[in-house]
Every structure is written in structure tokens, then in C-alpha cells.
Amino acid sequence: FVIVSELVMGLGAWRVGGWQPFAAADWAGLRGLIATGLNLTVSNVITHAHGMVDTIAMGRWFGSAALGPYSRAAQLLVQPATLIAVPFGQVLLATLSKLGPASPEFAPLLRRTANATAHLTLPLSAVCIALPEEIVRLVLGSGWEDATPLLRWLAVGSAAVLSSSTVQPLCVATGHSRRLGAMALVSLGVTLVALALGRSGGAAGLALALAAAGALL
């Protein structure tokens, strides 16, 4: 699926853009792209590790009985990022890069996108914080009551993370992609410390620690 989808998108981009590959390459012109790509690769690898460390810690320390409710609660909160924040970020990156930081539309567009993302994602987090029992019962059904306290704290952390979803497009569009790796490394370190501190509180303690780390970051 990944190979076919990337191939189709690549051929579609060539056709729409009117570009065709040829033998002579402008290697000097690739330096900036290679540097940005390397920075993004490092950042994405660290970010992926950051996104998995809580699940690994939960399963390692408290077993599958705690990991099940935790993963279901976390999955509910992934949807706003997947369906809203990520597509908005992709469009924002392309548009900001085209405008350039010197454009008078640069900052207003960034603000409008951040506001639109917040308006479309934060209400779900707010509902999960205020009514976790009802959301768990409605979406997951009976038998998942252990996910209720986890959902509330995870929603706090999700709200904090979604509020900063425009940082990556901003850094890339302004030529500061190197900062993303540093920020991802700091985020991973803070999260690891928070998980270690929250371990004594059980599964709910880990969720609370993640919420605190997200708000701090």
C-alpha cells in the first residue's frame, strides 16, 4: 500500500507540475533539501520514539490488563490529530513556505490556522475531560470502565500537544528545521522523567504524568 500510494502521488505530482526527470542533476541545489530532510528525519525518529515510550512503559510496568484500557483511551484522542491537525499542518507548511517569512500574510495565516485547529480539536478534549465516563460508555461500551480516569488525563495532554501543532510547519517554513530535533529530544527527556515520577501512581499516575509533561512542554 505504501509503495503504491507513494508511486501514484509521485507520478501525479510530476504530471501536475510539468516536471520530468532527466540525467543532469543540480547537486549543489540539493544541499538545502538534504539538510532539511536530514533534520526532519532525525526529528521524526525521535518523535516516533516519544509517541511509543508511554505505551512501552505501561505494558512493561503494569502489564496487558492496564495497557488495554490505556491504549483504547489514547486511540480516541489520536483521531483529532490524524484527521484535523496533520492535514492542516501539511497545507500550512506548503503555504507558509510559498509565502516566506517576509510576507505580510505569513503571521496572520499562521494565527488563523492555529485558531482553526484549536476550534476543531479542543472541544473534543474538553468533552473527554468533563465527561470521561459517558464518552467511554458511548464509544467503547461496557467493560472498559478502567479507561475513564486515563481518558481524562490523556485528554489534558492531548489538548496541550494539539495546541502546538503549528510548530513544525513554522520551523520548516522559516528555515529552522534543525530546531525540531532539539525540541523533540527535550520532549522525549521530559516525558521519560515524568513517566518515572508517575510510576508509583499506577496507570492513572502515568496518564497524569503525561498530562503534566504535555502542559509543561
TIDO-921266 format. One record per residue (C-alpha): residue in three letters; residue number from 1; y, x, z. Coordinates in Angstrom, 3 decimals. Layout:
# TIDO-921266
+------+---------+----------+----------+----------+
! kegu ! drentor !        Y !        X !        Z !
+------+---------+----------+----------+----------+
!  ALA !     NUM !        Y !        X !        Z !
...
+------+---------+----------+----------+----------+
***
This chain:
# TIDO-921266
+------+---------+----------+----------+----------+
! kegu ! drentor !        Y !        X !        Z !
+------+---------+----------+----------+----------+
!  PHE !       1 !    0.000 !    0.000 !    0.000 !
!  VAL !       2 !    2.468 !    2.725 !    0.964 !
!  ILE !       3 !    1.786 !    4.760 !   -2.183 !
!  VAL !       4 !    2.067 !    1.753 !   -4.497 !
!  SER !       5 !    5.227 !    0.396 !   -2.840 !
!  GLU !       6 !    6.968 !    3.778 !   -2.947 !
!  LEU !       7 !    5.955 !    4.238 !   -6.600 !
!  VAL !       8 !    7.309 !    0.819 !   -7.558 !
!  MET !       9 !   10.579 !    1.419 !   -5.700 !
!  GLY !      10 !   10.943 !    4.866 !   -7.267 !
!  LEU !      11 !   10.426 !    3.576 !  -10.815 !
!  GLY !      12 !   12.745 !    0.638 !  -10.113 !
!  ALA !      13 !   15.473 !    2.971 !   -8.850 !
!  TRP !      14 !   15.161 !    5.156 !  -11.960 !
!  ARG !      15 !   15.434 !    2.128 !  -14.209 !
!  VAL !      16 !   18.420 !    0.585 !  -12.429 !
!  GLY !      17 !   20.237 !    3.901 !  -12.061 !
!  GLY !      18 !   19.590 !    5.028 !  -15.616 !
!  TRP !      19 !   18.332 !    8.422 !  -14.419 !
!  GLN !      20 !   15.322 !   10.148 !  -15.905 !
!  PRO !      21 !   13.694 !   13.361 !  -14.638 !
!  PHE !      22 !   13.981 !   16.496 !  -16.764 !
!  ALA !      23 !   12.862 !   20.090 !  -16.446 !
!  ALA !      24 !   16.064 !   21.849 !  -15.334 !
!  ALA !      25 !   16.931 !   21.088 !  -11.715 !
!  ASP !      26 !   20.192 !   21.731 !   -9.889 !
!  TRP !      27 !   18.636 !   23.605 !   -6.989 !
!  ALA !      28 !   21.998 !   24.528 !   -5.498 !
!  GLY !      29 !   22.926 !   20.867 !   -5.337 !
!  LEU !      30 !   19.769 !   20.135 !   -3.363 !
!  ARG !      31 !   20.787 !   22.228 !   -0.355 !
!  GLY !      32 !   22.744 !   19.445 !    1.293 !
!  LEU !      33 !   19.986 !   16.925 !    0.660 !
!  ILE !      34 !   17.312 !   19.264 !    2.027 !
!  ALA !      35 !   19.326 !   19.938 !    5.183 !
!  THR !      36 !   19.935 !   16.242 !    5.774 !
!  GLY !      37 !   16.311 !   15.408 !    5.032 !
!  LEU !      38 !   15.085 !   18.056 !    7.454 !
!  ASN !      39 !   17.384 !   16.779 !   10.187 !
!  LEU !      40 !   16.201 !   13.209 !    9.617 !
!  THR !      41 !   12.556 !   14.299 !    9.629 !
!  VAL !      42 !   12.942 !   16.072 !   12.967 !
!  SER !      43 !   14.823 !   13.102 !   14.399 !
!  ASN !      44 !   12.248 !   10.592 !   13.159 !
!  VAL !      45 !    9.312 !   12.585 !   14.553 !
!  ILE !      46 !   10.947 !   12.787 !   17.994 !
!  THR !      47 !   11.964 !    9.112 !   17.818 !
!  HIS !      48 !    8.387 !    8.127 !   16.963 !
!  ALA !      49 !    7.110 !   10.080 !   19.970 !
!  HIS !      50 !    9.791 !    8.420 !   22.079 !
!  GLY !      51 !    8.624 !    4.996 !   20.916 !
!  MET !      52 !    4.995 !    5.711 !   21.842 !
!  VAL !      53 !    5.338 !    7.526 !   25.151 !
!  ASP !      54 !    5.712 !    4.361 !   27.241 !
!  THR !      55 !    2.565 !    2.802 !   25.759 !
!  ILE !      56 !    0.609 !    6.013 !   26.325 !
!  ALA !      57 !    1.840 !    6.240 !   29.913 !
!  MET !      58 !    0.998 !    2.597 !   30.610 !
!  GLY !      59 !   -2.552 !    2.925 !   29.311 !
!  ARG !      60 !   -3.110 !    6.306 !   30.912 !
!  TRP !      61 !   -1.865 !    5.363 !   34.357 !
!  PHE !      62 !   -2.774 !    1.679 !   34.698 !
!  GLY !      63 !   -5.499 !    1.019 !   32.118 !
!  SER !      64 !   -6.003 !   -1.589 !   29.444 !
!  ALA !      65 !   -5.549 !   -4.506 !   31.865 !
!  ALA !      66 !   -1.864 !   -3.588 !   32.222 !
!  LEU !      67 !   -1.429 !   -2.307 !   28.676 !
!  GLY !      68 !   -2.375 !   -5.659 !   27.117 !
!  PRO !      69 !    0.450 !   -7.743 !   28.635 !
!  TYR !      70 !    2.863 !   -4.845 !   28.220 !
!  SER !      71 !    2.161 !   -4.413 !   24.510 !
!  ARG !      72 !    2.419 !   -8.177 !   23.861 !
!  ALA !      73 !    5.766 !   -8.373 !   25.627 !
!  ALA !      74 !    7.040 !   -5.319 !   23.774 !
!  GLN !      75 !    5.887 !   -6.737 !   20.439 !
!  LEU !      76 !    8.056 !   -9.822 !   20.939 !
!  LEU !      77 !   11.129 !   -7.622 !   21.263 !
!  VAL !      78 !   10.310 !   -5.435 !   18.262 !
!  GLN !      79 !   10.919 !   -8.281 !   15.820 !
!  PRO !      80 !   14.757 !   -8.325 !   16.054 !
!  ALA !      81 !   14.852 !   -4.603 !   15.320 !
!  THR !      82 !   12.389 !   -4.875 !   12.442 !
!  LEU !      83 !   13.883 !   -7.957 !   10.799 !
!  ILE !      84 !   17.596 !   -7.502 !   11.540 !
!  ALA !      85 !   18.731 !   -4.128 !   12.895 !
!  VAL !      86 !   16.740 !   -1.947 !   10.471 !
!  PRO !      87 !   17.768 !   -3.791 !    7.243 !
!  PHE !      88 !   21.394 !   -3.939 !    8.429 !
!  GLY !      89 !   21.263 !   -0.221 !    9.160 !
!  GLN !      90 !   19.929 !    0.594 !    5.688 !
!  VAL !      91 !   22.687 !   -1.368 !    3.993 !
!  LEU !      92 !   25.286 !    0.129 !    6.339 !
!  LEU !      93 !   24.128 !    3.669 !    5.580 !
!  ALA !      94 !   24.401 !    3.174 !    1.829 !
!  THR !      95 !   27.801 !    1.504 !    2.074 !
!  LEU !      96 !   29.342 !    3.974 !    4.536 !
!  SER !      97 !   28.075 !    6.924 !    2.508 !
!  LYS !      98 !   29.676 !    5.489 !   -0.605 !
!  LEU !      99 !   32.996 !    4.758 !    1.117 !
!  GLY !     100 !   33.317 !    8.045 !    3.010 !
!  PRO !     101 !   34.947 !    8.537 !    6.430 !
!  ALA !     102 !   38.415 !    8.789 !    4.895 !
!  SER !     103 !   38.258 !    5.238 !    3.540 !
!  PRO !     104 !   40.304 !    2.637 !    5.467 !
!  GLU !     105 !   37.320 !    0.294 !    5.188 !
!  PHE !     106 !   34.939 !    2.725 !    6.912 !
!  ALA !     107 !   35.640 !    1.870 !   10.562 !
!  PRO !     108 !   36.129 !   -1.903 !   10.040 !
!  LEU !     109 !   32.808 !   -2.114 !    8.182 !
!  LEU !     110 !   31.061 !   -0.248 !   10.984 !
!  ARG !     111 !   32.523 !   -2.631 !   13.573 !
!  ARG !     112 !   31.619 !   -5.740 !   11.575 !
!  THR !     113 !   28.035 !   -4.575 !   11.125 !
!  ALA !     114 !   27.684 !   -3.698 !   14.810 !
!  ASN !     115 !   29.069 !   -7.122 !   15.763 !
!  ALA !     116 !   26.801 !   -8.950 !   13.304 !
!  THR !     117 !   23.747 !   -7.073 !   14.596 !
!  ALA !     118 !   24.698 !   -7.909 !   18.182 !
!  HIS !     119 !   25.273 !  -11.582 !   17.423 !
!  LEU !     120 !   21.867 !  -11.894 !   15.751 !
!  THR !     121 !   19.772 !   -9.861 !   18.213 !
!  LEU !     122 !   21.302 !  -10.020 !   21.697 !
!  PRO !     123 !   20.785 !  -13.802 !   22.127 !
!  LEU !     124 !   17.019 !  -13.290 !   21.941 !
!  SER !     125 !   17.205 !  -10.566 !   24.569 !
!  ALA !     126 !   19.351 !  -12.825 !   26.748 !
!  VAL !     127 !   16.833 !  -15.681 !   26.485 !
!  CYS !     128 !   13.961 !  -13.337 !   27.375 !
!  ILE !     129 !   15.909 !  -12.098 !   30.408 !
!  ALA !     130 !   16.824 !  -15.593 !   31.605 !
!  LEU !     131 !   13.622 !  -17.466 !   30.718 !
!  PRO !     132 !   10.738 !  -14.976 !   30.507 !
!  GLU !     133 !    8.131 !  -17.405 !   31.853 !
!  GLU !     134 !    8.987 !  -20.065 !   29.276 !
!  ILE !     135 !    9.039 !  -17.541 !   26.401 !
!  VAL !     136 !    5.666 !  -16.080 !   27.367 !
!  ARG !     137 !    4.123 !  -19.531 !   27.713 !
!  LEU !     138 !    5.606 !  -20.716 !   24.417 !
!  VAL !     139 !    4.824 !  -17.654 !   22.287 !
!  LEU !     140 !    1.760 !  -16.087 !   23.900 !
!  GLY !     141 !    0.214 !  -19.137 !   25.561 !
!  SER !     142 !   -1.685 !  -19.363 !   28.817 !
!  GLY !     143 !   -3.403 !  -16.350 !   30.307 !
!  TRP !     144 !   -0.504 !  -13.964 !   29.686 !
!  GLU !     145 !    1.457 !  -14.609 !   32.876 !
!  ASP !     146 !    1.342 !  -10.900 !   33.767 !
!  ALA !     147 !    3.660 !  -10.227 !   30.813 !
!  THR !     148 !    6.503 !  -12.270 !   32.358 !
!  PRO !     149 !    8.141 !   -9.625 !   34.607 !
!  LEU !     150 !    7.540 !   -6.988 !   31.940 !
!  LEU !     151 !    9.281 !   -9.080 !   29.272 !
!  ARG !     152 !   12.406 !   -9.481 !   31.409 !
!  TRP !     153 !   12.899 !   -5.748 !   31.953 !
!  LEU !     154 !   11.876 !   -4.804 !   28.424 !
!  ALA !     155 !   14.479 !   -7.245 !   27.117 !
!  VAL !     156 !   17.173 !   -5.396 !   29.066 !
!  GLY !     157 !   16.114 !   -2.117 !   27.475 !
!  SER !     158 !   15.861 !   -3.715 !   24.031 !
!  ALA !     159 !   19.401 !   -5.062 !   24.288 !
!  ALA !     160 !   20.678 !   -1.581 !   25.121 !
!  VAL !     161 !   18.801 !    0.034 !   22.226 !
!  LEU !     162 !   19.876 !   -2.570 !   19.670 !
!  SER !     163 !   23.496 !   -2.101 !   20.713 !
!  SER !     164 !   23.317 !    1.471 !   19.387 !
!  SER !     165 !   21.511 !    0.715 !   16.119 !
!  THR !     166 !   24.516 !    1.802 !   14.030 !
!  VAL !     167 !   24.489 !    5.370 !   15.380 !
!  GLN !     168 !   22.052 !    6.754 !   12.804 !
!  PRO !     169 !   23.898 !    5.393 !    9.727 !
!  LEU !     170 !   27.168 !    6.633 !   11.200 !
!  CYS !     171 !   25.879 !   10.177 !   11.782 !
!  VAL !     172 !   24.319 !   10.465 !    8.316 !
!  ALA !     173 !   27.334 !    8.992 !    6.513 !
!  THR !     174 !   29.713 !   11.391 !    8.278 !
!  GLY !     175 !   27.544 !   14.463 !    7.682 !
!  HIS !     176 !   26.429 !   14.844 !   11.297 !
!  SER !     177 !   22.707 !   14.161 !   10.819 !
!  ARG !     178 !   21.892 !   17.234 !   12.931 !
!  ARG !     179 !   23.125 !   15.375 !   15.997 !
!  LEU !     180 !   20.373 !   12.775 !   15.587 !
!  GLY !     181 !   17.644 !   15.248 !   16.528 !
!  ALA !     182 !   19.560 !   16.352 !   19.616 !
!  MET !     183 !   20.175 !   12.749 !   20.686 !
!  ALA !     184 !   16.519 !   11.843 !   20.078 !
!  LEU !     185 !   15.421 !   14.815 !   22.200 !
!  VAL !     186 !   17.742 !   13.782 !   25.026 !
!  SER !     187 !   16.450 !   10.204 !   24.795 !
!  LEU !     188 !   12.854 !   11.405 !   24.999 !
!  GLY !     189 !   13.621 !   13.582 !   28.018 !
!  VAL !     190 !   15.456 !   10.814 !   29.871 !
!  THR !     191 !   12.635 !    8.370 !   29.136 !
!  LEU !     192 !    9.965 !   10.771 !   30.403 !
!  VAL !     193 !   11.880 !   11.284 !   33.652 !
!  ALA !     194 !   12.367 !    7.524 !   34.026 !
!  LEU !     195 !    8.666 !    6.848 !   33.475 !
!  ALA !     196 !    7.719 !    9.441 !   36.081 !
!  LEU !     197 !   10.096 !    7.841 !   38.589 !
!  GLY !     198 !    8.891 !    4.322 !   37.805 !
!  ARG !     199 !    5.189 !    5.104 !   38.025 !
!  SER !     200 !    4.975 !    4.246 !   41.712 !
!  GLY !     201 !    6.125 !    0.687 !   40.949 !
!  GLY !     202 !    3.168 !   -0.087 !   38.707 !
!  ALA !     203 !    3.503 !   -1.719 !   35.285 !
!  ALA !     204 !    6.661 !   -3.575 !   36.299 !
!  GLY !     205 !    8.085 !   -0.319 !   37.632 !
!  LEU !     206 !    7.602 !    1.340 !   34.255 !
!  ALA !     207 !    9.324 !   -1.557 !   32.494 !
!  LEU !     208 !   12.220 !   -1.349 !   34.958 !
!  ALA !     209 !   12.450 !    2.414 !   34.438 !
!  LEU !     210 !   12.606 !    1.947 !   30.675 !
!  ALA !     211 !   15.370 !   -0.644 !   31.040 !
!  ALA !     212 !   17.366 !    1.752 !   33.218 !
!  ALA !     213 !   16.826 !    4.619 !   30.770 !
!  GLY !     214 !   17.897 !    2.473 !   27.823 !
!  ALA !     215 !   21.056 !    1.335 !   29.593 !
!  LEU !     216 !   21.876 !    4.902 !   30.637 !
!  LEU !     217 !   21.383 !    6.272 !   27.127 !
+------+---------+----------+----------+----------+
***
